[in-house]
Amino acid sequence: MTTITDIANALGITPSTVSRALAGNPRVKEETRVAVEKMAKLLGYERNVVAANLRKGQSHIVGIVVPRIHREFFSNVIGGAESILNQAGYNVLICQTLESMDAEIKALKTLKNYRVAGVLLSHSIDAHNGNHVRDILGDTPLIQFDRVFPDLPGAKIVGANCEGAFQATMHLIQAGYKRIGTLAGFMSSQAYIERLAGYRLALERAGVPFDPDIVYEKAIVRETGYQAALKAIEAGCDALFSAGAFSALGAIDALKEKGLRIPEDFGIVGTSNEGFTALMSPTLSTLNQHPFEMGEATARAFLEGRADTQVIPMELIIRQSSNKQQ
């Protein structure tokens, strides 16, 4: 790798002069600056961004940490955030944790070492509190989104989880389903706690007794959704509100395996409006969380230095899986 010293030796000048020329320092003569830039290009010099950040103590890089990049929800959040940050002159460094607390800690340490200007973070499901974030980031600006810990400093951009779950469950009740269970996710996450609260509130408003035996926790992927749906069928459920999209997909696998007609025999509403939900058969009713807008809001909160909580509304999209009218 070509260094500043290599350029200096080729031109017969000092490395400090080369450094100043590459940085656009006005103390360097124009002809020297041009010569340095030409030689740098000729030798294939690439600026060491990390070293420069360490010298300055900060960078124009913002770290984004998500549980899973391939989930359409998180990729759209990243897209929304990047669109705002790029306009403001920032680049992004993306890390995924794959739902691992250890990977989240490693990602945060890496971003801190890079002296990033800020961190946009959605916690892994394995994280039960934010103590590790305080210990690692210190005074680095933090903006949390989707999965947040309320006691951590900085802005929090969240979905209207309780309201969305209420709307989805009430839709199932009004469609005529009688025994509605829920694929509830992990109760270590505030987002899933709020979705369960919205489900319970809808039952209460409709005068339907809450039954904890048909609340299936930790069902957020296809496999666990499938297993939970089998239990729900045995428990006499005729509908499910799923706090995720992939768990709802697994539930539909189970319903088809058992020969149940959707939505005639069994209704289901998911969350997250992943792309496949409009393409599968039957198409899946879902809550749209507006992830691109959430990403934009998260980036703006960082740029504006805010410390408040902003709630992004959810939108119920009724498709075949819960529409008995069809």
C-alpha positions as CSV (number, residue, x, y, z in Angstrom):
1,M,0.0,0.0,0.0
2,T,1.4,3.4,-1.0
3,T,2.1,5.8,1.8
4,I,2.6,9.5,2.2
5,T,6.3,8.8,2.7
6,D,6.4,7.1,-0.7
7,I,4.9,10.2,-2.4
8,A,7.3,12.4,-0.5
9,N,10.3,10.4,-1.6
10,A,9.2,10.4,-5.2
11,L,8.9,14.2,-5.2
12,G,11.9,15.0,-2.9
13,I,9.7,16.8,-0.3
14,T,8.8,16.1,3.3
15,P,5.9,13.7,4.3
16,S,4.4,16.6,6.3
17,T,4.2,18.7,3.1
18,V,2.5,15.9,1.3
19,S,0.0,15.5,4.1
20,R,-0.8,19.2,4.1
21,A,-1.1,19.2,0.3
22,L,-3.6,16.3,0.3
23,A,-5.6,18.0,3.0
24,G,-5.8,21.2,0.9
25,N,-3.9,23.3,3.3
26,P,-3.5,26.9,1.9
27,R,0.1,27.1,3.2
28,V,1.1,24.7,0.4
29,K,1.9,26.2,-3.0
30,E,-0.5,25.5,-5.8
31,E,2.2,23.8,-8.0
32,T,3.2,21.6,-5.1
33,R,-0.3,20.6,-4.4
34,V,-0.9,19.7,-8.0
35,A,2.3,17.7,-8.2
36,V,1.4,15.8,-5.0
37,E,-2.1,14.9,-6.3
38,K,-0.7,13.7,-9.6
39,M,1.9,11.6,-7.9
40,A,-0.6,10.2,-5.4
41,K,-2.8,9.1,-8.3
42,L,0.1,7.7,-10.2
43,L,1.2,5.6,-7.2
44,G,-2.3,4.5,-6.4
45,Y,-2.4,6.2,-3.0
46,E,-5.6,5.8,-0.9
47,R,-6.3,7.9,2.1
48,N,-6.4,6.0,5.4
49,V,-9.7,7.2,6.7
50,V,-9.4,5.4,10.0
51,A,-6.1,7.0,10.8
52,A,-7.5,10.4,9.8
53,N,-10.5,9.9,12.1
54,L,-8.2,9.0,15.0
55,R,-6.2,12.2,14.5
56,K,-9.3,14.3,14.3
57,G,-11.1,12.5,17.1
58,Q,-14.3,12.2,15.0
59,S,-15.4,11.4,11.4
60,H,-18.2,12.1,8.9
61,I,-19.2,8.4,9.2
62,V,-22.4,7.3,11.0
63,G,-22.7,3.7,12.2
64,I,-26.0,1.9,11.7
65,V,-26.5,-1.3,13.7
66,V,-29.4,-3.7,12.8
67,P,-30.3,-7.2,13.8
68,R,-30.6,-8.5,10.2
69,I,-29.7,-6.7,7.1
70,H,-31.6,-9.0,4.8
71,R,-34.9,-8.3,6.5
72,E,-36.7,-5.9,4.2
73,F,-37.8,-3.8,7.2
74,F,-34.2,-3.1,8.3
75,S,-32.9,-2.6,4.8
76,N,-35.5,0.0,4.2
77,V,-34.7,1.7,7.4
78,I,-31.0,1.8,6.3
79,G,-32.1,3.2,2.9
80,G,-34.1,6.0,4.5
81,A,-31.4,6.9,6.9
82,E,-28.7,6.9,4.3
83,S,-30.7,9.1,1.9
84,I,-30.8,11.8,4.6
85,L,-27.2,11.4,5.9
86,N,-25.6,11.4,2.4
87,Q,-27.3,14.7,1.6
88,A,-25.7,16.1,4.8
89,G,-22.3,14.9,3.8
90,Y,-22.1,11.7,5.9
91,N,-21.3,8.2,4.9
92,V,-22.6,5.2,6.7
93,L,-21.0,2.1,8.1
94,I,-23.5,-0.8,8.5
95,C,-23.2,-3.6,11.0
96,Q,-25.5,-6.5,11.7
97,T,-25.8,-8.5,14.9
98,L,-27.8,-11.5,13.7
99,E,-29.7,-11.1,17.0
100,S,-26.5,-11.7,19.1
101,M,-25.6,-9.6,22.1
102,D,-21.9,-10.5,21.6
103,A,-22.1,-9.3,18.0
104,E,-23.8,-6.1,19.1
105,I,-21.0,-5.4,21.6
106,K,-18.4,-6.1,18.9
107,A,-20.2,-3.8,16.4
108,L,-20.4,-0.9,18.9
109,K,-16.7,-1.3,19.9
110,T,-15.8,-1.2,16.2
111,L,-17.8,1.9,15.6
112,K,-16.3,3.6,18.6
113,N,-12.8,2.8,17.4
114,Y,-13.6,4.3,14.1
115,R,-14.6,7.5,15.9
116,V,-17.9,7.6,14.2
117,A,-19.9,10.8,14.5
118,G,-23.0,8.9,15.8
119,V,-24.6,5.5,16.1
120,L,-28.1,4.6,14.9
121,L,-29.1,1.4,16.7
122,S,-31.8,-1.2,16.8
123,H,-31.0,-3.8,19.5
124,S,-30.5,-7.5,19.0
125,I,-33.2,-9.7,20.6
126,D,-30.4,-11.1,22.8
127,A,-29.9,-7.7,24.5
128,H,-32.0,-7.4,27.7
129,N,-30.8,-3.9,28.8
130,G,-28.6,-1.0,27.5
131,N,-25.8,-1.1,30.0
132,H,-23.3,-2.3,27.4
133,V,-24.2,0.6,25.2
134,R,-23.4,3.2,27.9
135,D,-20.1,1.5,28.7
136,I,-18.9,1.3,25.1
137,L,-20.2,4.5,23.4
138,G,-19.7,7.0,26.2
139,D,-20.5,10.4,24.8
140,T,-20.9,9.2,21.2
141,P,-24.3,10.4,20.0
142,L,-26.9,7.6,20.0
143,I,-30.2,7.4,18.2
144,Q,-32.3,4.2,18.8
145,F,-35.0,3.0,16.4
146,D,-37.6,0.2,16.4
147,R,-36.1,-1.8,19.3
148,V,-35.1,0.6,22.0
149,F,-34.3,0.8,25.7
150,P,-36.2,3.8,27.2
151,D,-33.5,4.5,29.8
152,L,-30.7,5.1,27.3
153,P,-30.0,8.7,26.3
154,G,-30.7,10.2,22.9
155,A,-33.7,10.2,20.6
156,K,-35.9,7.1,20.0
157,I,-37.8,6.5,16.8
158,V,-40.4,3.8,17.3
159,G,-43.4,2.4,15.6
160,A,-46.9,2.8,17.0
161,N,-46.7,-0.8,18.2
162,C,-49.6,-0.8,20.7
163,E,-51.9,1.0,18.3
164,G,-51.0,-1.2,15.4
165,A,-51.5,-4.4,17.3
166,F,-54.8,-3.1,18.6
167,Q,-56.0,-2.3,15.1
168,A,-54.9,-5.7,13.7
169,T,-56.5,-7.7,16.5
170,M,-59.7,-5.6,16.3
171,H,-59.9,-6.3,12.6
172,L,-59.8,-10.1,13.3
173,I,-62.5,-9.7,15.9
174,Q,-64.8,-7.7,13.6
175,A,-64.2,-10.2,10.8
176,G,-65.9,-12.8,13.0
177,Y,-63.1,-14.8,14.5
178,K,-63.8,-16.0,18.0
179,R,-60.6,-17.4,19.5
180,I,-57.6,-15.2,18.6
181,G,-54.1,-16.1,19.7
182,T,-50.9,-14.2,19.2
183,L,-47.4,-14.9,18.1
184,A,-46.0,-12.5,20.6
185,G,-42.2,-12.3,20.1
186,F,-39.7,-11.8,22.9
187,M,-40.8,-10.0,26.1
188,S,-37.3,-8.6,26.5
189,S,-38.1,-6.2,23.7
190,Q,-40.2,-3.1,24.3
191,A,-41.6,-3.3,20.8
192,Y,-43.0,-6.8,21.4
193,I,-44.2,-5.8,24.9
194,E,-46.2,-3.0,23.3
195,R,-47.7,-5.2,20.6
196,L,-48.9,-7.7,23.2
197,A,-50.4,-4.8,25.1
198,G,-52.3,-3.7,21.9
199,Y,-53.6,-7.2,21.4
200,R,-54.8,-7.4,25.0
201,L,-56.5,-4.0,24.7
202,A,-58.4,-5.0,21.6
203,L,-59.7,-8.2,23.4
204,E,-60.7,-6.1,26.4
205,R,-62.5,-3.5,24.3
206,A,-64.4,-6.3,22.5
207,G,-65.3,-8.1,25.8
208,V,-63.2,-11.1,24.8
209,P,-61.4,-12.8,27.8
210,F,-57.6,-12.8,27.6
211,D,-56.2,-16.3,27.7
212,P,-52.4,-16.5,28.4
213,D,-52.3,-20.1,27.1
214,I,-52.7,-18.8,23.5
215,V,-49.9,-16.2,23.8
216,Y,-46.9,-17.8,22.1
217,E,-43.8,-15.9,23.0
218,K,-40.4,-16.0,21.2
219,A,-42.1,-16.8,17.8
220,I,-40.4,-14.4,15.4
221,V,-39.0,-16.6,12.7
222,R,-40.6,-19.1,10.3
223,E,-39.8,-22.2,12.3
224,T,-41.0,-20.9,15.6
225,G,-44.1,-19.5,14.0
226,Y,-44.9,-22.9,12.5
227,Q,-44.5,-24.7,15.8
228,A,-46.6,-22.1,17.7
229,A,-49.4,-22.3,15.1
230,L,-49.6,-26.0,15.5
231,K,-50.2,-25.4,19.2
232,A,-52.7,-22.7,18.5
233,I,-54.7,-25.1,16.3
234,E,-54.7,-27.7,19.0
235,A,-55.9,-25.0,21.5
236,G,-58.9,-24.3,19.4
237,C,-57.8,-20.9,17.9
238,D,-59.4,-19.8,14.7
239,A,-57.1,-16.7,14.2
240,L,-53.7,-15.3,15.1
241,F,-52.2,-11.9,15.3
242,S,-48.5,-12.2,14.6
243,A,-46.0,-9.6,15.9
244,G,-43.7,-10.4,13.0
245,A,-43.9,-11.3,9.3
246,F,-41.7,-14.5,9.1
247,S,-43.5,-16.1,12.1
248,A,-46.8,-15.5,10.2
249,L,-45.3,-17.2,7.2
250,G,-44.5,-20.2,9.4
251,A,-48.0,-20.2,10.8
252,I,-49.5,-20.3,7.3
253,D,-47.3,-23.3,6.6
254,A,-48.8,-25.1,9.6
255,L,-52.4,-24.1,8.6
256,K,-52.0,-25.5,5.1
257,E,-50.4,-28.7,6.4
258,K,-53.5,-29.2,8.6
259,G,-55.8,-28.6,5.7
260,L,-57.4,-25.5,7.1
261,R,-58.8,-22.9,4.7
262,I,-57.5,-19.4,5.0
263,P,-59.4,-17.2,5.7
264,E,-62.6,-19.2,5.9
265,D,-61.4,-21.5,8.7
266,F,-58.5,-19.5,10.1
267,G,-57.5,-15.9,9.8
268,I,-54.1,-14.4,10.3
269,V,-52.5,-10.9,10.4
270,G,-48.8,-10.3,10.5
271,T,-46.5,-7.3,11.1
272,S,-43.8,-5.6,8.9
273,N,-45.2,-5.9,5.4
274,E,-42.1,-7.7,4.0
275,G,-42.2,-8.0,0.2
276,F,-43.2,-11.6,0.2
277,T,-46.4,-10.9,2.1
278,A,-48.1,-9.5,-1.1
279,L,-46.8,-12.4,-3.3
280,M,-47.6,-15.5,-1.3
281,S,-50.8,-17.5,-1.5
282,P,-52.9,-16.4,0.2
283,T,-51.6,-12.9,0.4
284,L,-50.9,-11.9,4.0
285,S,-52.7,-9.1,5.9
286,T,-50.1,-7.1,7.7
287,L,-49.1,-3.9,9.5
288,N,-47.0,-1.6,7.4
289,Q,-44.4,0.0,9.7
290,H,-43.2,2.6,7.1
291,P,-39.5,1.7,7.6
292,F,-38.1,4.1,5.0
293,E,-39.8,7.0,6.9
294,M,-38.5,5.6,10.2
295,G,-35.0,5.6,8.7
296,E,-35.4,9.2,7.6
297,A,-36.7,10.3,11.0
298,T,-33.8,8.5,12.7
299,A,-31.2,10.3,10.6
300,R,-32.9,13.7,11.1
301,A,-32.9,13.1,14.8
302,F,-29.1,12.6,14.7
303,L,-28.5,15.6,12.5
304,E,-30.7,17.8,14.7
305,G,-29.2,16.5,18.0
306,R,-32.6,15.6,19.3
307,A,-33.3,13.6,22.5
308,D,-37.1,13.0,22.2
309,T,-39.2,10.1,21.2
310,Q,-41.0,10.1,17.8
311,V,-43.7,7.6,16.9
312,I,-44.1,6.4,13.3
313,P,-47.8,5.4,12.6
314,M,-48.6,1.8,11.4
315,E,-51.0,1.1,8.6
316,L,-53.2,-2.0,8.5
317,I,-53.2,-3.6,5.0
318,I,-56.1,-6.1,4.7
319,R,-55.3,-8.9,2.3
320,Q,-56.6,-12.5,1.7
321,S,-55.4,-14.1,4.9
322,S,-58.0,-12.3,7.1
323,N,-60.6,-11.0,4.6
324,K,-63.7,-13.3,4.9
325,Q,-65.5,-11.0,2.6
326,Q,-63.7,-12.4,-0.5
